[in-house]
């Protein structure tokens, strides 16, 4: 027989997970660098940088890092503790009211 009590479930942090924010920022910067590497880099700049398109390589690296970070956030989410709805609400400071 299974327990059918209505216990609150732990919620995921979701979009508020810091890994999601960092992955988003790395992804945006990575896309900008890839575009600059493909369309905004001259032959003189490539020759100056030892024959490598540094913007393109750094952009690809950032996109890979963003993908790995987001995959990590999806595979192992941060779980928030369940809220106990039967206990008195916490005040703004985070302390429970005294029961005196």
N, CA, C and O atoms as a DFTB+ gen file, in Angstrom:
400 C
 N C O
     1  1       0.847      -1.170       0.000
     2  2       0.000       0.000       0.000
     3  2       0.896       1.238       0.000
     4  3       1.856       1.301       0.768
     5  1       0.601       2.204      -0.835
     6  2       1.417       3.398      -0.937
     7  2       0.891       4.482      -0.015
     8  3      -0.287       4.507       0.340
     9  1       1.786       5.369       0.360
    10  2       1.424       6.491       1.215
    11  2       0.772       7.568       0.355
    12  3       1.397       8.081      -0.573
    13  1      -0.464       7.910       0.651
    14  2      -1.198       8.889      -0.161
    15  2      -1.347      10.230       0.544
    16  3      -2.227      11.015       0.192
    17  1      -0.507      10.504       1.528
    18  2      -0.586      11.801       2.196
    19  2      -0.098      12.874       1.234
    20  3       0.706      12.613       0.340
    21  1      -0.591      14.058       1.435
    22  2      -0.241      15.168       0.558
    23  2       0.980      15.895       1.093
    24  3       0.868      16.999       1.626
    25  1       2.138      15.281       0.953
    26  2       3.369      15.941       1.356
    27  2       3.822      16.855       0.230
    28  3       3.762      16.471      -0.938
    29  1       4.276      18.065       0.564
    30  2       4.740      18.957      -0.501
    31  2       6.027      18.409      -1.132
    32  3       6.909      17.894      -0.444
    33  1       6.104      18.534      -2.433
    34  2       7.280      18.063      -3.152
    35  2       8.313      19.174      -3.233
    36  3       7.982      20.359      -3.205
    37  1       9.572      18.766      -3.332
    38  2      10.633      19.743      -3.518
    39  2      10.529      20.321      -4.924
    40  3      10.246      19.597      -5.878
    41  1      10.754      21.614      -5.048
    42  2      10.680      22.273      -6.340
    43  2      12.080      22.521      -6.881
    44  3      13.036      22.663      -6.118
    45  1      12.192      22.572      -8.193
    46  2      13.459      22.897      -8.838
    47  2      13.669      24.401      -8.822
    48  3      12.715      25.179      -8.850
    49  1      14.935      24.795      -8.777
    50  2      15.252      26.221      -8.844
    51  2      14.985      26.759     -10.244
    52  3      14.677      27.941     -10.400
    53  1      15.097      25.919     -11.257
    54  2      14.763      26.290     -12.630
    55  2      15.603      27.429     -13.167
    56  3      16.832      27.356     -13.167
    57  1      14.946      28.481     -13.625
    58  2      15.637      29.612     -14.244
    59  2      16.446      30.405     -13.222
    60  3      17.297      31.209     -13.603
    61  1      16.199      30.196     -11.949
    62  2      16.924      30.942     -10.930
    63  2      18.201      30.232     -10.489
    64  3      18.871      30.682      -9.560
    65  1      18.536      29.141     -11.143
    66  2      19.785      28.438     -10.873
    67  2      20.924      29.261     -11.471
    68  3      20.843      29.673     -12.628
    69  1      21.967      29.502     -10.711
    70  2      23.074      30.348     -11.167
    71  2      23.754      29.752     -12.393
    72  3      24.304      30.486     -13.214
    73  1      23.722      28.433     -12.524
    74  2      24.339      27.805     -13.698
    75  2      23.604      28.188     -14.969
    76  3      24.222      28.284     -16.029
    77  1      22.309      28.406     -14.886
    78  2      21.536      28.816     -16.058
    79  2      21.916      30.230     -16.488
    80  3      22.073      30.494     -17.680
    81  1      22.064      31.139     -15.525
    82  2      22.479      32.501     -15.843
    83  2      23.864      32.519     -16.485
    84  3      24.078      33.201     -17.487
    85  1      24.792      31.776     -15.915
    86  2      26.158      31.755     -16.445
    87  2      26.172      31.127     -17.837
    88  3      26.868      31.616     -18.725
    89  1      25.414      30.053     -18.037
    90  2      25.343      29.424     -19.358
    91  2      24.751      30.396     -20.381
    92  3      25.211      30.440     -21.523
    93  1      23.751      31.164     -19.994
    94  2      23.159      32.133     -20.903
    95  2      24.175      33.202     -21.296
    96  3      24.302      33.539     -22.473
    97  1      24.889      33.729     -20.319
    98  2      25.895      34.757     -20.619
    99  2      27.024      34.207     -21.496
   100  3      27.442      34.860     -22.452
   101  1      27.512      33.021     -21.174
   102  2      28.556      32.416     -22.007
   103  2      28.042      32.157     -23.415
   104  3      28.779      32.328     -24.387
   105  1      26.795      31.749     -23.530
   106  2      26.214      31.502     -24.847
   107  2      26.103      32.769     -25.677
   108  3      26.407      32.760     -26.870
   109  1      25.671      33.854     -25.060
   110  2      25.549      35.122     -25.783
   111  2      26.921      35.601     -26.243
   112  3      27.097      35.960     -27.407
   113  1      27.901      35.608     -25.325
   114  2      29.249      36.033     -25.701
   115  2      29.846      35.095     -26.750
   116  3      30.558      35.544     -27.648
   117  1      29.563      33.810     -26.642
   118  2      30.080      32.845     -27.609
   119  2      29.525      33.089     -28.996
   120  3      30.264      33.028     -29.978
   121  1      28.230      33.365     -29.092
   122  2      27.629      33.650     -30.403
   123  2      28.239      34.911     -31.007
   124  3      28.546      34.946     -32.198
   125  1      28.415      35.949     -30.185
   126  2      29.018      37.193     -30.688
   127  2      30.429      36.918     -31.207
   128  3      30.793      37.401     -32.279
   129  1      31.224      36.155     -30.468
   130  2      32.586      35.880     -30.907
   131  2      32.623      35.003     -32.153
   132  3      33.480      35.204     -33.014
   133  1      31.721      34.042     -32.269
   134  2      31.688      33.206     -33.470
   135  2      31.337      34.061     -34.689
   136  3      31.963      33.929     -35.741
   137  1      30.341      34.935     -34.552
   138  2      29.971      35.810     -35.664
   139  2      31.137      36.728     -36.023
   140  3      31.434      36.916     -37.203
   141  1      31.792      37.293     -35.029
   142  2      32.946      38.151     -35.300
   143  2      34.094      37.361     -35.921
   144  3      34.802      37.871     -36.789
   145  1      34.274      36.140     -35.487
   146  2      35.329      35.309     -36.053
   147  2      35.064      34.933     -37.492
   148  3      35.994      34.847     -38.294
   149  1      33.795      34.705     -37.832
   150  2      33.457      34.318     -39.203
   151  2      33.404      35.509     -40.159
   152  3      33.832      35.407     -41.308
   153  1      32.877      36.640     -39.679
   154  2      32.632      37.756     -40.593
   155  2      33.418      39.021     -40.282
   156  3      33.446      39.923     -41.120
   157  1      34.047      39.133     -39.142
   158  2      34.687      40.390     -38.774
   159  2      36.183      40.313     -38.556
   160  3      36.775      41.248     -38.017
   161  1      36.804      39.225     -38.960
   162  2      38.242      39.073     -38.735
   163  2      38.970      39.153     -40.068
   164  3      38.653      38.427     -41.010
   165  1      39.946      40.042     -40.131
   166  2      40.701      40.201     -41.378
   167  2      41.886      39.227     -41.406
   168  3      42.248      38.625     -40.396
   169  1      42.471      39.098     -42.598
   170  2      43.644      38.230     -42.746
   171  2      44.824      38.761     -41.943
   172  3      45.635      37.986     -41.438
   173  1      44.918      40.071     -41.825
   174  2      46.001      40.664     -41.034
   175  2      45.901      40.291     -39.553
   176  3      46.913      40.026     -38.904
   177  1      44.697      40.273     -39.035
   178  2      44.512      39.883     -37.631
   179  2      44.830      38.410     -37.427
   180  3      45.411      38.036     -36.408
   181  1      44.455      37.571     -38.386
   182  2      44.751      36.140     -38.268
   183  2      46.256      35.907     -38.330
   184  3      46.788      35.094     -37.574
   185  1      46.948      36.613     -39.227
   186  2      48.407      36.476     -39.310
   187  2      49.093      36.983     -38.040
   188  3      50.089      36.415     -37.594
   189  1      48.552      38.050     -37.469
   190  2      49.123      38.601     -36.240
   191  2      49.004      37.620     -35.080
   192  3      49.859      37.594     -34.194
   193  1      47.935      36.806     -35.083
   194  2      47.668      35.863     -33.992
   195  2      48.149      34.456     -34.318
   196  3      47.464      33.479     -34.018
   197  1      49.307      34.352     -34.923
   198  2      49.965      33.073     -35.220
   199  2      49.130      32.187     -36.139
   200  3      49.164      30.961     -36.029
   201  1      48.377      32.814     -37.050
   202  2      47.613      32.053     -38.025
   203  2      46.324      31.448     -37.492
   204  3      45.710      30.623     -38.168
   205  1      45.905      31.835     -36.305
   206  2      44.667      31.295     -35.723
   207  2      43.596      32.373     -35.666
   208  3      43.896      33.543     -35.426
   209  1      42.362      31.981     -35.883
   210  2      41.230      32.879     -35.717
   211  2      40.787      32.779     -34.256
   212  3      39.951      31.947     -33.903
   213  1      41.358      33.635     -33.421
   214  2      41.154      33.548     -31.973
   215  2      39.699      33.791     -31.592
   216  3      39.177      33.132     -30.693
   217  1      39.039      34.731     -32.266
   218  2      37.630      34.992     -31.947
   219  2      36.777      33.753     -32.190
   220  3      35.923      33.407     -31.374
   221  1      37.013      33.097     -33.308
   222  2      36.239      31.903     -33.631
   223  2      36.497      30.790     -32.624
   224  3      35.557      30.150     -32.154
   225  1      37.755      30.556     -32.291
   226  2      38.090      29.494     -31.336
   227  2      37.536      29.788     -29.943
   228  3      37.000      28.894     -29.288
   229  1      37.662      31.023     -29.493
   230  2      37.136      31.383     -28.174
   231  2      35.617      31.299     -28.149
   232  3      35.036      30.876     -27.150
   233  1      34.963      31.701     -29.248
   234  2      33.504      31.623     -29.319
   235  2      33.007      30.192     -29.276
   236  3      32.035      29.883     -28.585
   237  1      33.675      29.319     -30.015
   238  2      33.292      27.907     -29.994
   239  2      33.508      27.321     -28.600
   240  3      32.677      26.558     -28.105
   241  1      34.617      27.678     -27.976
   242  2      34.881      27.207     -26.610
   243  2      33.815      27.678     -25.633
   244  3      33.392      26.917     -24.762
   245  1      33.376      28.928     -25.769
   246  2      32.332      29.448     -24.877
   247  2      30.998      28.766     -25.125
   248  3      30.257      28.500     -24.179
   249  1      30.678      28.479     -26.386
   250  2      29.423      27.783     -26.677
   251  2      29.436      26.361     -26.124
   252  3      28.420      25.880     -25.621
   253  1      30.580      25.689     -26.215
   254  2      30.686      24.343     -25.652
   255  2      30.543      24.393     -24.132
   256  3      29.846      23.569     -23.539
   257  1      31.212      25.374     -23.501
   258  2      31.115      25.514     -22.045
   259  2      29.683      25.835     -21.622
   260  3      29.208      25.308     -20.616
   261  1      28.989      26.692     -22.373
   262  2      27.598      27.028     -22.058
   263  2      26.696      25.799     -22.181
   264  3      25.814      25.583     -21.350
   265  1      26.923      25.002     -23.215
   266  2      26.114      23.797     -23.400
   267  2      26.348      22.800     -22.272
   268  3      25.402      22.198     -21.764
   269  1      27.601      22.626     -21.882
   270  2      27.906      21.701     -20.788
   271  2      27.329      22.186     -19.460
   272  3      26.821      21.389     -18.671
   273  1      27.407      23.478     -19.220
   274  2      26.871      24.039     -17.985
   275  2      25.351      23.887     -17.924
   276  3      24.799      23.557     -16.874
   277  1      24.682      24.126     -19.038
   278  2      23.227      23.976     -19.067
   279  2      22.829      22.507     -18.956
   280  3      21.835      22.179     -18.309
   281  1      23.592      21.634     -19.576
   282  2      23.321      20.198     -19.454
   283  2      23.464      19.750     -18.002
   284  3      22.659      18.960     -17.510
   285  1      24.485      20.252     -17.321
   286  2      24.690      19.947     -15.908
   287  2      23.496      20.446     -15.082
   288  3      23.011      19.742     -14.196
   289  1      23.033      21.651     -15.376
   290  2      21.902      22.211     -14.627
   291  2      20.626      21.407     -14.867
   292  3      19.799      21.275     -13.965
   293  1      20.464      20.873     -16.075
   294  2      19.269      20.076     -16.356
   295  2      19.359      18.676     -15.761
   296  3      18.358      18.132     -15.294
   297  1      20.554      18.091     -15.777
   298  2      20.719      16.720     -15.290
   299  2      20.711      16.637     -13.766
   300  3      20.199      15.666     -13.209
   301  1      21.263      17.630     -13.085
   302  2      21.330      17.637     -11.625
   303  2      20.771      18.958     -11.105
   304  3      21.537      19.836     -10.706
   305  1      19.449      19.110     -11.104
   306  2      18.847      20.389     -10.711
   307  2      19.004      20.654      -9.213
   308  3      19.116      19.734      -8.402
   309  1      19.009      21.924      -8.885
   310  2      19.000      22.339      -7.485
   311  2      17.567      22.219      -6.995
   312  3      16.656      22.813      -7.572
   313  1      17.369      21.456      -5.936
   314  2      16.024      21.272      -5.389
   315  2      15.837      22.165      -4.173
   316  3      16.646      22.162      -3.246
   317  1      14.765      22.920      -4.199
   318  2      14.435      23.781      -3.074
   319  2      13.710      22.951      -2.033
   320  3      12.972      22.034      -2.392
   321  1      13.898      23.245      -0.753
   322  2      13.191      22.471       0.271
   323  2      11.692      22.722       0.173
   324  3      11.265      23.821      -0.179
   325  1      10.893      21.704       0.484
   326  2       9.438      21.899       0.415
   327  2       8.979      22.880       1.481
   328  3       9.544      22.957       2.572
   329  1       7.949      23.618       1.138
   330  2       7.397      24.585       2.087
   331  2       6.360      23.886       2.938
   332  3       5.505      23.161       2.429
   333  1       6.440      24.108       4.228
   334  2       5.476      23.528       5.149
   335  2       4.317      24.508       5.287
   336  3       4.460      25.567       5.898
   337  1       3.182      24.155       4.722
   338  2       2.049      25.074       4.695
   339  2       1.281      25.117       6.006
   340  3       0.467      26.017       6.216
   341  1       1.526      24.164       6.883
   342  2       0.796      24.132       8.146
   343  2       1.447      24.988       9.228
   344  3       0.777      25.363      10.191
   345  1       2.716      25.301       9.098
   346  2       3.399      26.109      10.102
   347  2       3.163      27.586       9.816
   348  3       2.820      27.952       8.692
   349  1       3.342      28.436      10.823
   350  2       3.146      29.877      10.603
   351  2       4.156      30.400       9.585
   352  3       5.274      29.897       9.475
   353  1       3.737      31.412       8.854
   354  2       4.597      31.998       7.831
   355  2       5.799      32.685       8.469
   356  3       5.724      33.209       9.581
   357  1       6.920      32.667       7.725
   358  2       8.113      33.370       8.188
   359  2       7.957      34.845       7.869
   360  3       7.331      35.214       6.875
   361  1       8.531      35.683       8.718
   362  2       8.458      37.109       8.436
   363  2       9.539      37.479       7.425
   364  3      10.248      36.604       6.928
   365  1       9.667      38.749       7.123
   366  2      10.562      39.205       6.064
   367  2      12.026      38.930       6.383
   368  3      12.832      38.782       5.464
   369  1      12.387      38.858       7.653
   370  2      13.768      38.645       8.040
   371  2      14.137      37.167       7.910
   372  3      15.321      36.842       7.830
   373  1      13.180      36.290       7.888
   374  2      13.452      34.880       7.770
   375  2      13.340      34.126       9.080
   376  3      13.668      32.941       9.144
   377  1      12.881      34.797      10.125
   378  2      12.718      34.144      11.417
   379  2      11.227      33.875      11.634
   380  3      10.361      34.616      11.169
   381  1      10.970      32.803      12.346
   382  2       9.585      32.472      12.667
   383  2       9.120      33.309      13.860
   384  3       9.909      33.589      14.762
   385  1       7.869      33.703      13.872
   386  2       7.379      34.462      15.023
   387  2       7.431      33.614      16.297
   388  3       7.213      32.403      16.269
   389  1       7.725      34.281      17.403
   390  2       7.821      33.551      18.679
   391  2       6.443      33.130      19.132
   392  3       5.453      33.820      18.889
   393  1       6.392      31.997      19.790
   394  2       5.119      31.450      20.256
   395  2       4.970      31.625      21.754
   396  3       4.694      30.663      22.471
   397  1       5.149      32.838      22.225
   398  2       4.999      33.108      23.671
   399  2       3.689      33.738      23.975
   400  3       3.399      34.031      25.135
